[in-house]
């Protein structure tokens, strides 16, 4: 039997398709007509995109440009989300729902950490160590500012604006966030061996699952039909099918498709809700 062989672009296309399933459920779940398996299929998307982002970081000819493309788009989407919280209330769906998709911010944080690791591996410790530690420790570095903002609304407003845009904090993000940062670092450290890289992904995911089970103690039913983030492990066979080739496709497809489909699906959900 011939072994499945997938290029980087083929993995991205699979991730895109599974992401659309997930977001259809995300935006139209209120109808009660979107089956839960749409969201289950969607669990494959984030790990596959994570794998592709790491590969992109490793193989790109210009890491600064690669980072800035993701970071700049993350800032724009973060500003829109900040707007929904603060001044775009007429655009919020009548049930109070609006998109909270900050995956690109999570990827931007990860890329900073990976650059730090890369510099450390090149023995550029003075640059590498601070660059790695900054995104990891930022939540704690920001604590004094959060405490200061409690009785200062305008300061809190500006602080939130920073966190949604140019200074995202991994503990502040539910879409990827800390899980994605730690998983991405573990995978990058093992990237020279595909089997080890996928094992690192599965190991961190398993630890994350066990922590969730211990802390929330879900029933077996809830574990299958409510807290099914663990289904991301089914992306592992697809990662193992990666043939190391970039493949054919548009490198700008994701940058255009990701925000476009989110706001289009959201707009449709608002129209159908009304």
SERO-4910 file (N, C-alpha, C, O; in steps of 0.05 Angstrom, whole numbers):
BEGIN
 pado doro    nc1    nc2    nc3   cac1   cac2   cac3    cc1    cc2    cc3    oc1    oc2    oc3
  Unk    A     17    -24      0      0      0      0     18     25      0     36     27     16
  Unk    A     12     43    -18     28     67    -21     23     86      3      0     92     10
  Unk    A     45     97     14     44    115     36     34    142     27     42    153      7
  Unk    A     15    154     43      5    180     37     28    201     38     43    201     57
  Unk    A     29    218     18     51    238     17     38    265     12     25    269     -9
  Unk    A     42    284     30     29    310     29     50    332     30     68    331     46
  Unk    A     47    352     12     65    375     12     55    395     32     33    392     44
  Unk    A     71    416     36     63    437     55     37    450     47     20    455     64
  Unk    A     34    456     21     10    469     12    -15    451     14    -37    460     21
  Unk    A    -11    425      9    -33    406     13    -42    405     42    -66    404     47
  Unk    A    -24    406     60    -31    407     89    -46    433     95    -65    433    111
  Unk    A    -38    455     83    -52    480     87    -80    479     77    -99    490     89
  Unk    A    -84    467     53   -111    465     42   -129    448     60   -152    454     63
  Unk    A   -118    426     70   -133    410     89   -141    426    114   -163    424    123
  Unk    A   -121    441    124   -126    458    147   -148    479    141   -165    484    158
  Unk    A   -147    491    117   -167    510    109   -195    498    109   -214    510    119
  Unk    A   -197    475     97   -223    462     94   -235    455    122   -258    460    128
  Unk    A   -218    443    139   -227    436    166   -234    461    182   -252    461    199
  Unk    A   -219    483    178   -225    508    191   -252    519    183   -267    529    200
  Unk    A   -259    517    158   -285    526    149   -307    511    162   -327    522    171
  Unk    A   -304    484    164   -324    468    179   -327    479    207   -350    483    217
  Unk    A   -305    483    220   -305    493    248   -319    520    251   -335    524    269
  Unk    A   -313    538    232   -324    565    234   -354    566    226   -368    583    235
  Unk    A   -362    548    209   -391    546    203   -406    539    228   -427    551    234
  Unk    A   -395    520    243   -407    513    269   -405    536    289   -424    542    303
  Unk    A   -383    550    289   -378    572    308   -398    595    304   -408    606    323
  Unk    A   -402    602    278   -419    625    273   -449    618    271   -466    636    275
  Unk    A   -455    593    265   -484    586    261   -494    566    281   -515    554    277
  Unk    A   -480    561    302   -488    543    323   -515    551    335   -531    534    344
  Unk    A   -520    577    336   -545    587    348   -570    577    333   -592    577    345
  Unk    A   -567    568    309   -590    558    294   -599    531    303   -622    523    300
  Unk    A   -581    516    316   -587    489    325   -587    469    303   -595    446    307
  Unk    A   -579    477    279   -580    460    255   -552    451    245   -551    435    227
  Unk    A   -531    461    257   -504    453    249   -495    430    266   -492    434    291
  Unk    A   -489    407    255   -481    384    271   -455    388    286   -437    403    276
  Unk    A   -452    376    309   -429    379    325   -403    369    311   -381    377    317
  Unk    A   -407    350    292   -383    339    279   -369    360    262   -346    356    254
  Unk    A   -383    382    255   -369    404    241   -347    414    258   -324    419    249
  Unk    A   -353    418    284   -333    428    303   -311    407    308   -288    414    312
  Unk    A   -319    382    309   -300    361    313   -280    359    291   -256    357    296
  Unk    A   -289    361    266   -271    362    243   -252    387    246   -229    385    238
  Unk    A   -263    408    256   -248    433    259   -225    431    278   -207    448    278
  Unk    A   -224    410    295   -202    407    314   -176    402    300   -154    405    311
  Unk    A   -177    393    274   -153    388    259   -139    413    250   -115    413    244
  Unk    A   -154    435    248   -144    459    234   -120    472    249    -99    476    237
  Unk    A   -124    478    274   -103    493    289    -76    478    289    -55    490    284
  Unk    A    -76    452    296    -50    437    296    -37    437    268    -12    439    266
  Unk    A    -53    434    247    -41    433    220    -30    461    212     -9    462    201
  Unk    A    -44    482    219    -34    509    214     -9    514    230     10    526    221
  Unk    A     -9    504    255     15    507    272     39    493    259     61    505    258
  Unk    A     35    469    250     56    454    236     66    470    212     91    472    208
  Unk    A     48    481    197     56    495    172     70    522    179     88    530    164
  Unk    A     62    535    200     75    560    208    104    554    217    122    570    210
  Unk    A    108    533    231    135    525    239    152    519    215    175    528    213
  Unk    A    141    504    196    155    498    171    161    524    156    183    527    145
  Unk    A    142    542    155    146    567    142    169    583    155    185    595    140
  Unk    A    170    584    181    191    598    195    219    585    189    238    600    186
  Unk    A    219    559    188    245    545    183    255    550    155    279    554    151
  Unk    A    237    550    135    246    550    107    244    578     93    254    581     71
  Unk    A    231    597    106    229    623     93    256    636     88    275    632    104
  Unk    A    258    651     67    284    665     61    285    692     76    307    703     79
  Unk    A    263    701     87    263    727    101    244    724    125    220    728    123
  Unk    A    255    717    149    239    713    172    225    738    182    203    737    192
  Unk    A    238    761    178    226    786    187    201    792    171    181    800    182
  Unk    A    203    788    144    180    793    127    157    773    133    134    780    133
  Unk    A    165    748    138    146    727    145    131    734    170    106    732    172
  Unk    A    145    743    190    133    751    216    115    776    212     92    776    222
  Unk    A    124    796    197    109    820    194     83    816    180     63    830    185
  Unk    A     82    797    161     57    792    147     36    781    166     13    790    166
  Unk    A     44    763    183     26    751    203     19    772    224     -4    775    232
  Unk    A     39    786    234     35    806    256     17    829    247      0    837    263
  Unk    A     22    839    223      6    862    214    -24    855    211    -41    870    218
  Unk    A    -29    831    200    -56    822    197    -69    816    224    -93    821    229
  Unk    A    -53    806    243    -62    802    270    -70    828    283    -90    829    298
  Unk    A    -55    849    279    -61    875    290    -88    886    279   -104    896    294
  Unk    A    -92    883    253   -117    892    241   -141    877    252   -161    889    260
  Unk    A   -139    851    254   -161    835    264   -165    840    294   -188    840    304
  Unk    A   -143    844    309   -145    851    337   -159    877    341   -174    880    360
  Unk    A   -153    897    324   -166    923    326   -196    921    321   -212    934    335
  Unk    A   -204    904    302   -232    899    297   -246    887    321   -268    895    329
  Unk    A   -233    867    333   -244    854    357   -246    874    380   -266    874    394
  Unk    A   -226    890    383   -227    911    404   -250    930    398   -264    939    417
  Unk    A   -255    936    373   -277    953    365   -304    941    373   -322    955    382
  Unk    A   -307    915    369   -332    902    377   -337    905    407   -360    909    416
  Unk    A   -316    905    423   -319    908    452   -325    937    459   -338    942    480
  Unk    A   -316    956    443   -317    984    452   -333   1004    435   -347   1020    447
  Unk    A   -332   1002    409   -345   1023    393   -359   1013    368   -370   1029    352
  Unk    A   -360    987    364   -374    975    341   -400    961    350   -407    941    337
  Unk    A   -412    970    371   -435    957    382   -458    952    362   -472    932    363
  Unk    A   -463    971    343   -484    967    323   -479    942    306   -498    932    294
  Unk    A   -454    933    304   -447    911    287   -448    884    302   -444    863    290
  Unk    A   -452    886    328   -453    861    344   -480    847    340   -500    860    338
  Unk    A   -479    821    337   -503    805    333   -523    809    356   -514    813    378
  Unk    A   -549    809    351   -568    815    372   -565    798    397   -573    806    419
  Unk    A   -554    774    395   -550    757    419   -524    763    433   -517    750    452
  Unk    A   -510    784    424   -485    793    437   -460    780    426   -438    785    436
  Unk    A   -463    762    407   -440    748    395   -426    765    375   -438    780    360
  Unk    A   -399    762    375   -383    774    353   -357    757    351   -350    743    370
  Unk    A   -343    758    329   -320    741    325   -297    747    344   -290    770    349
  Unk    A   -286    726    356   -263    729    374   -240    711    364   -232    693    378
  Unk    A   -232    716    340   -211    699    327   -184    712    328   -179    731    313
  Unk    A   -167    703    346   -140    715    350   -118    695    345    -96    698    356
  Unk    A   -123    676    327   -103    656    321    -77    668    310    -55    659    316
  Unk    A    -80    689    294    -56    702    282    -39    715    303    -15    716    301
  Unk    A    -52    726    324    -37    738    346    -21    716    361      2    720    369
  Unk    A    -33    692    364    -19    670    376      5    662    359     26    656    370
  Unk    A      2    661    333     24    654    316     46    675    317     70    669    316
  Unk    A     38    701    319     58    722    321     75    719    346     99    723    346
  Unk    A     62    713    368     76    709    394     95    686    391    118    687    400
  Unk    A     86    664    379    102    640    375    127    647    359    149    638    365
  Unk    A    124    661    337    146    667    319    168    683    333    191    680    327
  Unk    A    160    701    352    180    716    367    196    696    384    221    697    385
  Unk    A    182    677    397    196    657    414    214    640    397    237    633    405
  Unk    A    205    632    374    221    614    356    246    629    347    268    617    344
  Unk    A    244    655    341    267    670    333    288    671    356    312    670    352
  Unk    A    278    674    380    295    673    404    310    647    405    334    646    410
  Unk    A    296    625    402    309    598    402    329    596    380    351    585    384
  Unk    A    323    605    356    341    604    333    367    619    339    388    610    333
  Unk    A    365    643    352    389    658    359    405    644    380    430    644    379
  Unk    A    391    632    399    406    616    420    421    593    407    444    588    415
  Unk    A    408    580    388    422    558    374    446    567    358    464    552    353
  Unk    A    445    592    350    467    605    336    487    617    355    506    630    347
  Unk    A    483    613    381    500    623    403    500    653    405    519    666    414
  Unk    A    478    665    395    474    694    398    457    699    423    434    707    422
  Unk    A    469    693    446    453    691    471    442    718    480    420    719    491
  Unk    A    457    740    476    447    766    485    422    775    471    405    789    482
  Unk    A    418    766    446    393    771    432    373    749    437    349    754    440
  Unk    A    382    724    437    364    701    437    349    698    463    325    693    463
  Unk    A    363    699    486    350    694    512    328    714    518    306    706    524
  Unk    A    333    741    515    311    760    520    288    757    500    264    760    507
  Unk    A    294    750    475    273    747    455    256    723    460    232    724    455
  Unk    A    268    702    471    252    678    478    235    683    504    212    676    505
  Unk    A    248    696    523    234    699    549    212    720    548    192    718    563
  Unk    A    215    741    531    196    763    531    167    753    526    150    760    542
  Unk    A    162    738    504    134    729    500    124    710    521    100    709    527
  Unk    A    142    694    532    135    674    553    127    688    579    107    681    592
  Unk    A    142    709    586    138    722    612    121    747    611    115    759    632
  Unk    A    113    755    587     97    779    584     73    781    602     67    803    612
  Unk    A     58    759    606     34    761    623     41    771    651     26    787    663
  Unk    A     64    762    662     72    770    689     85    798    688     83    813    708
  Unk    A     98    805    667    110    832    664     87    853    662     91    876    671
  Unk    A     64    845    652     42    863    649     25    866    674      9    885    676
  Unk    A     29    849    694     12    849    718     12    875    732    -10    884    740
  Unk    A     35    889    737     33    915    750     16    935    735      2    952    747
  Unk    A     17    934    709      1    953    693    -28    946    695    -45    964    696
  Unk    A    -35    920    696    -63    912    699    -74    922    726    -96    932    728
  Unk    A    -57    919    747    -66    928    773    -69    958    774    -87    968    788
  Unk    A    -51    972    761    -53   1001    760    -77   1011    745    -87   1033    751
  Unk    A    -87    995    726   -110   1004    710   -137   1000    723   -157   1009    712
  Unk    A   -138    986    746   -163    980    759   -180   1004    763   -204   1004    758
  Unk    A   -168   1025    774   -184   1050    780   -178   1072    759   -184   1096    765
  Unk    A   -167   1065    737   -161   1085    716   -172   1075    689   -157   1062    674
  Unk    A   -197   1081    684   -211   1071    660   -196   1077    634   -194   1059    617
  Unk    A   -186   1101    630   -172   1108    605   -146   1092    602   -140   1083    580
  Unk    A   -132   1088    624   -108   1072    623   -114   1043    616   -100   1030    601
  Unk    A   -136   1033    628   -145   1006    622   -153   1003    593   -148    983    581
  Unk    A   -167   1024    583   -175   1024    555   -150   1021    536   -150   1005    517
  Unk    A   -130   1037    541   -106   1037    525    -91   1011    528    -79   1001    509
  Unk    A    -91   1000    552    -77    974    557    -91    952    542    -77    935    530
  Unk    A   -117    952    542   -132    932    526   -127    935    496   -125    915    482
  Unk    A   -126    960    487   -120    965    459    -93    953    452    -90    941    430
  Unk    A    -73    956    469    -47    945    463    -48    914    462    -36    902    445
  Unk    A    -62    902    481    -64    873    483    -79    861    459    -73    838    451
  Unk    A    -98    876    448   -112    866    425    -97    870    399   -102    857    378
  Unk    A    -77    888    399    -64    896    374    -34    890    374    -25    868    367
  Unk    A    -18    909    383     11    907    379     25    892    401     48    883    397
  Unk    A     12    887    424     25    873    446      7    851    457     -1    852    480
  Unk    A      2    830    441    -15    808    450     -2    791    471     23    788    471
  Unk    A    -18    781    490     -8    765    512    -20    737    510    -44    735    507
  Unk    A     -3    717    512    -13    690    506    -35    680    525    -53    665    518
  Unk    A    -34    689    551    -55    681    570    -81    696    565   -101    689    576
  Unk    A    -79    717    549   -103    734    543   -119    723    520   -142    731    515
  Unk    A   -107    703    505   -119    693    481   -130    665    484   -116    647    494
  Unk    A   -156    662    477   -168    635    479   -164    619    453   -166    595    453
  Unk    A   -159    633    431   -156    621    405   -126    614    400   -112    629    386
  Unk    A   -117    592    411    -89    585    409    -76    590    436    -72    572    452
  Unk    A    -68    615    440    -57    623    466    -34    607    477    -15    600    462
  Unk    A    -35    601    503    -13    588    516     -8    560    505     15    551    502
  Unk    A    -30    545    499    -27    518    487    -10    520    462      8    504    458
  Unk    A    -17    538    444     -3    540    419     26    548    422     43    537    408
  Unk    A     31    566    441     58    575    445     76    552    455     98    547    444
  Unk    A     67    538    475     83    516    487     85    492    467    107    481    465
  Unk    A     64    486    454     64    464    434     83    471    411     99    454    402
  Unk    A     81    496    401     98    505    379    127    504    386    144    496    370
  Unk    A    134    512    410    163    511    419    172    482    420    194    476    411
  Unk    A    156    465    432    164    437    434    168    424    406    187    409    402
  Unk    A    150    430    388    152    419    361    177    430    346    191    416    332
  Unk    A    182    456    350    205    468    336    231    456    346    249    451    330
  Unk    A    233    451    372    257    439    383    263    411    372    285    401    373
  Unk    A    242    398    362    245    371    351    242    370    320    239    348    309
  Unk    A    243    393    307    235    394    279    253    379    260    246    373    237
  Unk    A    278    373    269    296    359    251    288    330    247    298    316    228
  Unk    A    270    320    263    261    292    261    230    293    262    218    299    283
  Unk    A    217    287    239    188    290    237    174    273    258    155    283    270
  Unk    A    183    248    263    170    231    282    171    244    310    152    243    325
  Unk    A    195    254    317    198    267    343    181    293    346    170    299    367
  Unk    A    179    307    324    163    332    324    134    326    329    121    339    345
  Unk    A    124    305    315     95    298    319     91    286    347     71    291    360
  Unk    A    111    272    357    109    261    384    109    284    405     94    282    424
  Unk    A    124    305    400    124    328    417     96    341    418     86    348    439
  Unk    A     84    343    394     57    354    392     37    338    408     21    348    424
  Unk    A     38    311    405     20    294    419     24    294    449      6    292    465
  Unk    A     50    296    457     56    296    486     45    321    500     32    319    521
  Unk    A     50    344    488     39    369    500      9    369    500     -4    377    519
  Unk    A     -3    359    478    -32    358    477    -44    339    498    -64    345    510
  Unk    A    -30    317    503    -39    298    523    -37    310    551    -55    307    567
  Unk    A    -15    324    557    -12    337    583    -34    358    586    -46    360    608
  Unk    A    -40    373    565    -61    393    566    -88    380    571   -104    391    587
  Unk    A    -93    357    559   -118    343    563   -121    333    592   -142    336    604
  Unk    A    -99    322    602   -100    311    630   -104    334    650   -119    330    669
  Unk    A    -92    357    645    -97    380    662   -126    389    661   -138    395    682
  Unk    A   -138    389    638   -166    396    635   -184    377    649   -203    385    662
  Unk    A   -178    351    647   -194    331    660   -192    333    691   -213    332    705
  Unk    A   -168    338    701   -164    340    730   -178    365    740   -191    364    762
  Unk    A   -177    387    726   -188    413    735   -218    415    732   -232    425    750
  Unk    A   -229    404    710   -257    407    705   -274    382    710   -298    383    713
  Unk    A   -261    359    711   -274    333    716   -299    329    699   -321    325    710
  Unk    A   -296    330    673   -320    327    655   -329    298    655   -314    280    660
  Unk    A   -355    295    650   -366    268    646   -356    257    620   -345    272    603
  Unk    A   -359    231    616   -351    219    591   -366    231    567   -355    235    546
  Unk    A   -392    236    572   -408    249    550   -397    276    543   -394    283    519
  Unk    A   -391    292    563   -380    319    558   -353    318    544   -347    334    528
  Unk    A   -337    298    551   -311    295    539   -313    288    510   -295    296    494
  Unk    A   -334    275    502   -338    268    474   -353    290    458   -345    296    436
  Unk    A   -373    302    471   -390    321    456   -388    350    464   -401    367    452
  Unk    A   -372    356    484   -369    384    492   -340    393    494   -332    413    482
  Unk    A   -324    378    508   -295    385    511   -279    366    494   -264    349    504
  Unk    A   -281    370    468   -268    351    449   -244    363    436   -237    355    414
  Unk    A   -230    381    450   -205    392    439   -185    370    434   -167    372    417
  Unk    A   -187    348    450   -168    326    447   -168    313    419   -149    299    412
  Unk    A   -189    318    404   -191    307    377   -170    318    358   -168    309    336
  Unk    A   -156    339    367   -134    350    351   -112    329    346    -97    332    327
  Unk    A   -111    308    363    -90    288    359    -94    273    332    -75    261    322
  Unk    A   -118    274    321   -122    261    295   -108    276    272   -108    266    249
  Unk    A    -97    299    278    -81    313    257    -53    301    255    -39    306    236
  Unk    A    -45    285    275    -18    273    275    -12    257    251     10    260    239
  Unk    A    -30    238    242    -24    223    218    -19    240    193     -3    234    176
  Unk    A    -33    263    191    -30    281    169     -2    294    170     11    298    150
  Unk    A      6    302    194     33    314    197     54    293    189     74    300    176
  Unk    A     50    268    197     70    247    191     71    242    161     90    230    151
  Unk    A     50    250    146     50    246    117     64    268    102     66    268     78
  Unk    A     75    288    117     89    311    104    114    300     91    130    286    103
  Unk    A    117    308     65    140    298     50    164    317     48    183    313     34
  Unk    A    161    340     63    183    359     64    184    378     40    201    395     39
  Unk    A    164    376     22    163    393     -1    143    415      3    122    412     16
  Unk    A    149    439     -8    130    461     -6    105    456    -22     83    463    -13
  Unk    A    108    445    -46     85    441    -63     77    466    -78     89    487    -75
  Unk    A     55    463    -93     46    486   -110     21    499    -97      3    485    -88
  Unk    A     21    525    -97     -1    540    -87      6    569    -82     29    576    -84
  Unk    A    -14    585    -76     -9    613    -71     -2    618    -42    -16    610    -24
  Unk    A     21    631    -38     30    636    -11     14    657      3     15    661     27
  Unk    A     -2    672    -13    -19    693     -1    -48    684      4    -64    699     15
  Unk    A    -54    659     -4    -82    650     -1    -92    652     27   -113    662     32
  Unk    A    -76    642     46    -85    641     74    -89    669     85   -109    675     99
  Unk    A    -71    687     78    -72    715     89    -97    729     79   -108    746     93
  Unk    A   -107    722     55   -131    734     45   -156    719     55   -175    731     63
  Unk    A   -154    692     53   -177    676     59   -185    677     89   -209    678     95
  Unk    A   -166    677    107   -172    675    135   -190    698    145   -212    692    155
  Unk    A   -182    723    142   -200    744    152   -225    747    135   -246    753    146
  Unk    A   -223    742    109   -246    745     92   -268    726     99   -292    734    102
  Unk    A   -262    701    103   -283    681    109   -294    685    137   -318    680    141
  Unk    A   -278    695    155   -288    700    182   -310    722    182   -332    718    193
  Unk    A   -303    744    170   -322    767    171   -346    762    152   -368    773    157
  Unk    A   -342    746    131   -364    739    113   -384    721    128   -408    726    127
  Unk    A   -373    700    141   -391    682    156   -405    697    178   -428    692    184
  Unk    A   -390    715    191   -403    730    213   -426    748    202   -447    749    214
  Unk    A   -421    761    180   -441    778    168   -466    762    161   -489    771    165
  Unk    A   -462    739    149   -484    721    142   -499    712    167   -524    710    167
  Unk    A   -484    706    189   -497    698    213   -515    720    225   -536    715    237
  Unk    A   -506    745    222   -522    768    231   -547    771    215   -569    776    225
  Unk    A   -544    768    188   -567    771    170   -588    750    176   -611    756    177
  Unk    A   -579    725    178   -598    703    183   -610    705    211   -633    696    215
  Unk    A   -595    715    230   -606    718    257   -629    737    258   -649    733    271
  Unk    A   -626    759    242   -647    779    242   -671    771    225   -690    786    222
***
